[in-house]
Amino acid sequence: MIFTPDFSVELAALSRGAKRVAGVDEAGRGPLAGPVTAAAVILDPDNIPDGLNDSKRLPAHRREPLAEWIMTHCDWAVGHCSVEEIDQLNIYHAAHLAMCRAVAGLRQQPCHVLIDGNRIPKPLDRPAEAVVKGDARCLSIAAASIIAKVLRDRIMVDLAQQHPGYGWEINAGYPTPAHKRALLELGITPHHRRSFKPVHNILCKPQSASH
């Protein structure tokens, strides 16, 4: 089923007495390298830009202007979990921690939080609900997905300049064939997630097998 995001879930929370509703989403669960990044956004019900949607459905030339608009006109924040934290906690818990950090970074704390997915992060200290496919259903979660995607992509472009050859400026650290080939040819960087199987398998490979 294809959804079109709207403001109905947010309006339901507002009608129950919440003064501020934040949407939260993350980017970067699947890559082999780089942090996982979450964003939280509080939209003004009277000032919502046209074109908000799940960041995966938007081409870069539409994502970037929307991200700039959100960052100019909305209360927003991002939270990250480092590669070290991902390897220590696992990506599921690291993504939830990044979400909590994003919520904590908002200028005004929300009364209600909408989380993309099917579970609410345990450390979250305020009323919340999980919305399956929330980035495609709720405008505030869609806005958060755009911020998380754009800002994480920028991080990976910067890291690509420090570690050329892996194509992070194009693949954002995801396990594309070119990225996996570069792993074998160039080796593992400090920004690779050692707990992820393709990286872990290279680390565990006997030395004799690499000759």
Residue frames as qw, qx, qy, qz and C-alpha x, y, z in Angstrom:
[[0.000, 0.887, 0.462, 0.000, 0.00, 0.00, 0.00],
 [0.406, 0.290, -0.009, 0.866, 1.30, 3.46, -0.94],
 [0.238, -0.757, -0.480, 0.374, 0.58, 6.13, 1.64],
 [0.242, 0.662, 0.060, 0.707, 0.53, 9.90, 1.25],
 [0.376, -0.209, -0.567, 0.702, 1.70, 11.63, 4.42],
 [0.199, -0.733, -0.310, -0.572, -0.76, 13.94, 6.15],
 [0.009, 0.406, -0.490, 0.771, -1.16, 15.64, 9.53],
 [0.696, -0.408, -0.346, -0.479, -3.96, 13.46, 10.91],
 [0.765, -0.238, -0.509, 0.316, -1.90, 11.57, 13.53],
 [0.298, 0.101, -0.293, 0.903, -0.41, 14.84, 14.77],
 [0.354, -0.366, -0.128, -0.851, -3.84, 16.49, 14.89],
 [0.757, -0.389, -0.499, -0.165, -5.20, 13.57, 16.92],
 [0.619, -0.175, -0.455, 0.616, -2.44, 14.08, 19.50],
 [0.053, 0.193, -0.092, 0.975, -3.03, 17.84, 19.54],
 [0.530, -0.418, -0.340, -0.655, -6.76, 17.26, 20.06],
 [0.766, -0.381, -0.503, 0.123, -5.93, 15.15, 23.11],
 [0.431, -0.897, -0.050, 0.083, -4.14, 18.11, 24.68],
 [0.734, -0.141, 0.169, 0.642, -0.57, 17.88, 23.40],
 [0.078, 0.910, 0.011, -0.407, 0.77, 21.37, 22.69],
 [0.215, 0.720, -0.581, -0.312, 3.78, 20.24, 20.65],
 [0.949, 0.080, 0.302, -0.046, 4.13, 17.03, 18.62],
 [0.033, -0.694, 0.634, 0.339, 7.51, 15.91, 17.28],
 [0.945, 0.302, -0.049, -0.113, 8.13, 13.45, 14.48],
 [0.369, -0.667, 0.633, 0.136, 11.27, 11.32, 14.71],
 [0.938, 0.347, 0.003, -0.021, 13.06, 9.19, 12.13],
 [0.516, -0.611, 0.489, 0.348, 16.56, 7.89, 11.51],
 [0.715, 0.648, -0.239, -0.105, 18.86, 7.34, 8.56],
 [0.259, 0.665, -0.687, 0.141, 21.75, 4.94, 8.29],
 [0.815, -0.304, 0.425, -0.252, 20.75, 1.60, 9.81],
 [0.951, 0.260, 0.164, 0.007, 21.95, -0.39, 6.81],
 [0.430, 0.812, -0.380, 0.105, 25.34, 1.11, 5.85],
 [0.893, -0.048, -0.273, 0.355, 28.66, -0.59, 6.56],
 [0.488, 0.046, -0.197, 0.849, 30.24, 2.72, 7.52],
 [0.072, -0.412, -0.040, -0.908, 29.44, 5.97, 9.29],
 [0.176, 0.032, 0.659, -0.731, 27.14, 6.94, 12.13],
 [0.060, -0.579, -0.786, -0.210, 23.42, 6.35, 12.44],
 [0.020, 0.034, -0.092, 0.995, 21.64, 9.72, 12.46],
 [0.048, -0.626, -0.778, 0.038, 18.20, 10.56, 13.80],
 [0.002, 0.222, 0.054, 0.974, 16.21, 13.77, 13.51],
 [0.035, -0.591, -0.734, 0.332, 13.29, 15.21, 15.43],
 [0.031, 0.213, 0.284, 0.934, 11.06, 17.90, 13.94],
 [0.116, 0.568, 0.646, -0.497, 8.13, 19.89, 15.34],
 [0.153, 0.365, 0.538, 0.745, 6.02, 21.25, 12.49],
 [0.214, 0.242, 0.276, -0.905, 3.84, 24.32, 12.81],
 [0.399, 0.438, 0.805, -0.033, 0.34, 23.13, 11.79],
 [0.310, 0.866, 0.250, -0.303, -0.25, 26.51, 10.10],
 [0.214, 0.840, -0.425, -0.260, 3.00, 26.54, 8.15],
 [0.767, -0.121, 0.613, 0.144, 3.73, 23.19, 6.50],
 [0.115, 0.535, -0.535, -0.644, 5.63, 23.19, 3.20],
 [0.867, 0.348, -0.018, -0.356, 4.32, 21.41, 0.14],
 [0.664, 0.529, -0.528, -0.013, 6.09, 18.27, -0.99],
 [0.335, -0.507, 0.731, -0.310, 7.00, 16.66, 2.34],
 [0.937, 0.082, -0.224, -0.254, 7.33, 12.92, 1.94],
 [0.898, -0.311, 0.231, 0.208, 9.41, 9.95, 2.97],
 [0.087, -0.791, 0.448, 0.408, 12.99, 10.95, 2.10],
 [0.480, -0.111, 0.810, 0.318, 13.45, 7.70, 0.15],
 [0.470, 0.635, 0.607, 0.080, 10.73, 8.81, -2.27],
 [0.139, 0.969, 0.026, -0.204, 12.32, 12.20, -2.94],
 [0.758, 0.416, -0.050, 0.500, 15.22, 12.86, -5.32],
 [0.551, -0.285, -0.215, 0.754, 18.13, 14.85, -3.90],
 [0.130, 0.252, 0.191, 0.940, 17.16, 18.01, -5.80],
 [0.454, -0.611, -0.356, -0.542, 13.85, 18.05, -3.88],
 [0.733, -0.453, -0.423, 0.279, 15.20, 16.82, -0.53],
 [0.497, 0.005, -0.183, 0.848, 17.81, 19.55, -0.19],
 [0.115, -0.407, -0.098, -0.901, 15.47, 22.59, -0.51],
 [0.667, -0.549, -0.385, -0.325, 12.96, 20.95, 1.83],
 [0.734, -0.279, -0.383, 0.486, 15.70, 20.30, 4.38],
 [0.277, 0.162, -0.107, 0.941, 16.80, 23.93, 4.21],
 [0.377, -0.511, -0.258, -0.728, 13.20, 25.09, 4.67],
 [0.762, -0.491, -0.421, -0.023, 12.68, 22.84, 7.69],
 [0.654, -0.163, -0.302, 0.674, 15.95, 23.93, 9.27],
 [0.106, 0.274, 0.015, 0.956, 15.00, 27.60, 8.79],
 [0.441, -0.373, -0.183, -0.795, 11.36, 27.50, 9.88],
 [0.827, -0.358, -0.371, -0.224, 10.97, 24.60, 12.34],
 [0.483, -0.645, 0.550, -0.221, 12.18, 23.46, 15.72],
 [0.933, 0.245, -0.261, -0.028, 14.45, 20.56, 14.81],
 [0.349, -0.712, 0.609, -0.037, 17.44, 18.65, 16.15],
 [0.810, 0.305, -0.495, -0.076, 19.62, 15.70, 15.20],
 [0.643, -0.572, 0.498, -0.112, 21.24, 12.97, 17.26],
 [0.621, 0.503, -0.594, -0.093, 23.98, 10.60, 16.20],
 [0.850, -0.414, 0.325, 0.008, 25.41, 7.33, 17.39],
 [0.086, 0.733, -0.630, -0.242, 29.01, 6.68, 16.45],
 [0.729, 0.280, -0.609, -0.138, 30.43, 3.56, 14.83],
 [0.175, 0.245, -0.829, 0.471, 31.88, 2.60, 18.23],
 [0.474, 0.003, 0.496, -0.727, 28.45, 2.88, 19.85],
 [0.793, 0.236, -0.258, -0.498, 26.84, 0.90, 17.01],
 [0.594, 0.281, -0.749, 0.083, 29.38, -1.91, 17.47],
 [0.009, 0.159, -0.770, 0.618, 28.90, -1.86, 21.24],
 [0.470, 0.127, 0.453, -0.747, 25.10, -1.55, 21.44],
 [0.373, 0.318, 0.820, 0.294, 24.04, -3.08, 18.06],
 [0.048, 0.184, 0.367, 0.910, 22.40, -1.00, 15.35],
 [0.327, -0.628, -0.644, -0.289, 18.85, -1.38, 16.71],
 [0.482, -0.705, -0.362, 0.375, 19.66, 0.08, 20.13],
 [0.383, -0.207, 0.128, 0.891, 22.05, 2.65, 18.64],
 [0.020, -0.418, -0.512, -0.750, 19.31, 3.95, 16.33],
 [0.415, -0.740, -0.520, -0.101, 16.95, 4.29, 19.28],
 [0.515, -0.534, -0.174, 0.647, 19.60, 6.12, 21.30],
 [0.242, 0.068, 0.308, 0.917, 20.16, 8.52, 18.40],
 [0.205, -0.623, -0.569, -0.497, 16.39, 9.16, 18.32],
 [0.503, -0.730, -0.396, 0.240, 16.38, 10.00, 22.04],
 [0.458, -0.309, 0.051, 0.832, 19.32, 12.35, 21.55],
 [0.088, 0.344, 0.455, 0.817, 17.47, 14.11, 18.73],
 [0.355, -0.740, -0.520, -0.235, 14.37, 14.63, 20.89],
 [0.565, -0.613, -0.244, 0.495, 16.51, 15.91, 23.77],
 [0.418, -0.083, 0.194, 0.884, 18.10, 18.46, 21.43],
 [0.040, 0.701, 0.532, 0.472, 14.86, 20.24, 20.51],
 [0.052, 0.336, -0.217, 0.915, 14.56, 23.83, 21.72],
 [0.598, -0.216, 0.219, -0.740, 11.04, 23.15, 23.03],
 [0.141, -0.104, 0.981, -0.086, 10.41, 19.73, 24.47],
 [0.460, -0.144, -0.578, -0.659, 7.46, 17.99, 22.79],
 [0.613, -0.187, 0.443, -0.626, 4.42, 16.80, 24.70],
 [0.890, 0.172, 0.392, -0.160, 4.04, 13.84, 22.35],
 [0.066, -0.571, 0.696, 0.432, 6.50, 12.05, 20.07],
 [0.891, 0.357, 0.092, -0.265, 5.76, 10.08, 16.90],
 [0.378, -0.521, 0.721, 0.259, 8.41, 7.45, 16.20],
 [0.672, 0.420, -0.446, -0.416, 8.87, 5.87, 12.79],
 [0.281, 0.251, -0.923, 0.079, 8.69, 2.10, 13.21],
 [0.686, -0.368, -0.539, -0.322, 6.95, -0.41, 15.44],
 [0.682, -0.422, -0.455, 0.386, 8.67, 0.23, 18.78],
 [0.133, -0.959, 0.040, -0.248, 9.21, 3.20, 21.07],
 [0.489, 0.439, -0.562, 0.502, 12.80, 3.69, 22.27],
 [0.644, -0.494, -0.552, 0.191, 12.95, 2.58, 25.91],
 [0.423, -0.203, -0.291, 0.834, 15.02, 5.55, 27.14],
 [0.050, -0.461, -0.302, -0.833, 12.45, 8.06, 25.79],
 [0.162, -0.230, -0.681, 0.676, 11.05, 9.94, 28.78],
 [0.335, 0.251, 0.131, -0.899, 7.81, 11.32, 27.37],
 [0.702, 0.359, 0.524, -0.322, 4.52, 10.13, 25.82],
 [0.111, 0.459, -0.665, -0.578, 5.11, 8.58, 22.42],
 [0.843, 0.254, 0.398, -0.259, 3.62, 6.30, 19.84],
 [0.335, -0.258, 0.745, 0.516, 5.23, 4.17, 17.17],
 [0.630, 0.581, 0.105, -0.505, 3.86, 4.61, 13.65],
 [0.679, 0.012, 0.648, 0.346, 4.62, 1.84, 11.17],
 [0.439, 0.449, 0.455, 0.631, 5.70, 3.39, 7.86],
 [0.163, -0.811, -0.337, 0.449, 5.46, 6.71, 9.68],
 [0.234, -0.413, 0.319, 0.820, 7.77, 8.48, 7.23],
 [0.007, -0.191, -0.716, -0.671, 5.18, 7.80, 4.51],
 [0.236, -0.629, -0.732, -0.115, 2.15, 8.55, 6.70],
 [0.332, -0.838, -0.297, 0.316, 2.94, 11.47, 9.03],
 [0.384, 0.862, -0.017, 0.332, 4.20, 14.82, 7.79],
 [0.321, -0.869, 0.358, -0.120, 6.33, 15.48, 10.87],
 [0.809, -0.261, 0.489, 0.196, 8.04, 12.09, 10.58],
 [0.711, 0.578, 0.238, 0.322, 8.55, 12.71, 6.84],
 [0.084, 0.952, -0.182, 0.231, 10.21, 16.03, 7.73],
 [0.589, -0.652, 0.477, 0.016, 12.45, 14.24, 10.22],
 [0.876, 0.118, 0.402, 0.238, 13.36, 11.61, 7.61],
 [0.516, 0.799, 0.043, 0.306, 14.46, 14.36, 5.22],
 [0.181, -0.901, 0.352, -0.177, 16.65, 16.07, 7.82],
 [0.767, -0.408, 0.491, 0.064, 18.23, 12.79, 8.96],
 [0.835, 0.352, 0.325, 0.269, 18.96, 11.68, 5.40],
 [0.383, 0.872, -0.047, 0.303, 20.36, 15.01, 4.18],
 [0.274, -0.857, 0.403, -0.167, 22.58, 15.62, 7.20],
 [0.819, -0.278, 0.487, 0.122, 23.89, 12.06, 7.31],
 [0.769, 0.536, 0.206, 0.281, 24.66, 12.19, 3.59],
 [0.155, 0.931, -0.216, 0.251, 26.68, 15.36, 4.21],
 [0.599, -0.636, 0.486, -0.022, 28.67, 13.59, 6.92],
 [0.872, 0.061, 0.443, 0.202, 29.46, 10.77, 4.50],
 [0.549, 0.791, 0.022, 0.270, 30.57, 13.22, 1.80],
 [0.162, -0.887, 0.395, -0.174, 33.01, 14.73, 4.31],
 [0.745, -0.383, 0.545, 0.032, 34.28, 11.29, 5.34],
 [0.846, 0.440, 0.253, 0.166, 34.69, 10.34, 1.66],
 [0.312, 0.895, -0.242, 0.209, 37.19, 13.17, 1.26],
 [0.392, -0.694, 0.586, -0.147, 39.26, 11.73, 4.11],
 [0.556, -0.144, 0.816, 0.062, 38.97, 8.15, 2.82],
 [0.534, 0.489, -0.305, -0.618, 38.69, 8.21, -0.99],
 [0.205, 0.267, -0.910, -0.243, 37.96, 5.09, -2.96],
 [0.141, 0.213, 0.921, -0.294, 34.96, 3.72, -1.08],
 [0.096, -0.376, -0.611, -0.690, 32.41, 5.89, -2.90],
 [0.146, -0.474, -0.705, 0.507, 30.77, 7.18, 0.27],
 [0.124, 0.315, -0.020, -0.941, 29.90, 10.44, -1.47],
 [0.462, 0.039, -0.583, -0.667, 27.65, 8.34, -3.72],
 [0.595, -0.200, -0.766, -0.138, 26.65, 5.28, -1.66],
 [0.439, -0.655, 0.163, -0.593, 26.54, 6.95, 1.81],
 [0.226, -0.442, 0.812, -0.308, 28.29, 3.89, 3.23],
 [0.873, 0.086, 0.234, -0.419, 25.70, 1.36, 2.05],
 [0.591, -0.285, 0.721, 0.223, 27.00, -2.06, 0.91],
 [0.665, 0.657, -0.111, -0.337, 27.07, -1.46, -2.83],
 [0.950, 0.176, 0.047, 0.252, 29.22, -3.77, -4.97],
 [0.435, 0.706, -0.225, 0.512, 31.77, -0.95, -5.41],
 [0.390, -0.738, 0.352, -0.424, 31.95, -0.35, -1.66],
 [0.922, -0.278, 0.263, -0.056, 32.40, -4.04, -0.86],
 [0.834, 0.419, -0.049, 0.356, 35.07, -4.33, -3.55],
 [0.146, 0.788, -0.304, 0.516, 36.90, -1.32, -2.07],
 [0.708, -0.599, 0.280, -0.250, 36.75, -2.98, 1.37],
 [0.966, -0.016, 0.169, 0.195, 38.70, -5.93, -0.02],
 [0.665, 0.546, -0.013, 0.509, 41.14, -3.81, -2.00],
 [0.098, 0.711, -0.217, 0.662, 41.73, -0.87, 0.36],
 [0.373, -0.069, -0.761, 0.526, 40.94, -2.41, 3.74],
 [0.342, -0.736, -0.585, -0.008, 38.84, -1.31, 6.67],
 [0.124, 0.554, -0.148, 0.810, 38.79, 2.28, 7.90],
 [0.067, -0.072, -0.692, 0.715, 38.07, 3.51, 11.45],
 [0.450, 0.112, 0.078, -0.882, 34.61, 4.50, 10.16],
 [0.571, -0.001, -0.726, -0.384, 33.57, 0.97, 9.24],
 [0.725, -0.371, 0.238, -0.529, 31.17, -0.92, 11.50],
 [0.116, 0.412, -0.903, 0.032, 33.13, -3.94, 12.65],
 [0.459, 0.069, 0.782, -0.415, 30.03, -5.75, 13.92],
 [0.705, 0.485, 0.011, -0.517, 28.46, -5.77, 10.44],
 [0.921, 0.012, 0.384, 0.059, 28.96, -9.07, 8.65],
 [0.731, 0.633, -0.020, 0.255, 30.84, -7.97, 5.48],
 [0.048, 0.833, -0.427, 0.349, 33.33, -6.01, 7.62],
 [0.701, -0.481, 0.478, -0.221, 33.52, -8.63, 10.36],
 [0.962, 0.192, 0.185, 0.062, 34.22, -11.38, 7.81],
 [0.546, 0.719, -0.258, 0.344, 37.22, -9.47, 6.43],
 [0.254, -0.744, 0.489, -0.379, 38.57, -8.90, 9.94],
 [0.798, -0.294, 0.487, -0.200, 38.23, -12.59, 10.78],
 [0.865, 0.476, -0.155, -0.029, 39.75, -13.86, 7.55],
 [0.816, -0.376, 0.201, 0.390, 43.02, -15.72, 8.15],
 [0.065, -0.787, 0.348, 0.506, 46.06, -13.85, 6.89],
 [0.369, -0.163, 0.809, 0.427, 47.03, -16.68, 4.54],
 [0.409, 0.582, 0.702, 0.038, 43.67, -16.38, 2.78],
 [0.177, 0.919, 0.103, -0.337, 44.38, -12.81, 1.78],
 [0.180, -0.605, 0.594, 0.499, 47.51, -13.68, -0.22]]
